[in-house]
Amino acid sequence: MNIVVYSTNSCPICVKAKDLLTKWNLPFEVKMIDTDRLLLVEFSKVTDGARTVPQIIIDGKCIGGFSELTELHMDGFFD
């Protein structure tokens, strides 16, 4: 499973999402869109123009943010 978290340095919900992934022992890559303009362009394309972070990509599919991540976990997606 390939997980990417698009994040910013000032987002507390991004920290929560990354903490949960770490707690669940799920490896992930973080892409900081506030420090790299090329990543911001990539973020816009991959998320179909999302305007909030975190945005979480699992195996190339944008699943949404923190709420969607916790819903997937509750549904047993990561088991």
N, C-alpha and C positions, 0 to 999 in steps of 0.2 A: 504494500500500500504506500503510495506516494502522497504526502500531505505538505501543502504550502500554505503559510499564513501570511497574508498581506497585512502590514501593521504600520503604525507610526510610533514615534517616541513619546507622544503625549496622550496615548490612549490607554486608560485603565482597563477597559474591557478586553483589549488585546492582550494585556498581561494575564488576565484571568483565563482567556482561551489557551494561551501558551502554557500556563501553569497546569490546566486540566490535561492537556495533551501529554505533558511531562509526567503528571501523576498516573496517567493511564499507560505509561511506558510506550507511547506511540511516537516514533521519530518523525520530525517535521523540519521543514526549511522555513526560515523567516525571511521575508522580503520587506525591507523598510522603505516605504514609498515616499517618505518625507525627506529622505536624504539622497535619493537617486532619481533624477528625472526620467531616465530610461525605464526604471521600474514602475514609475507612475504611469507611463504610456502603456507598458505591458499590463499593469493592473486594470486600466480602463478597458483594454481589449478582452482580457481573460474573464473579467467580471461583467461584461456587457454594460459598462458605464456605471458601475456601482459608485456611490458617493460616500459610503461609510466603511469604517474598518472596525473590527477585523473582517476580512473576507477570507474564507477558508476553501481551498481547492483540494479535492480528494480524487486522485487518479484522473486529473485533467478536468474534473467537473466542479463548478462552483456550487458549494452547498449552502452558502450564506455566511452568517456570523456566529456569534457565541450561542445564541438561543438554538439555532439549528444544530450546532455541534452537540449541545447537551441533549437535544431530542434524539439525535441519531444514537447517542450512547445509551439513552434510556430504552430505545427500541432494540438494543443488542447488536447494532451494526458493527461494533468493534470487537465483538466476542469471537 
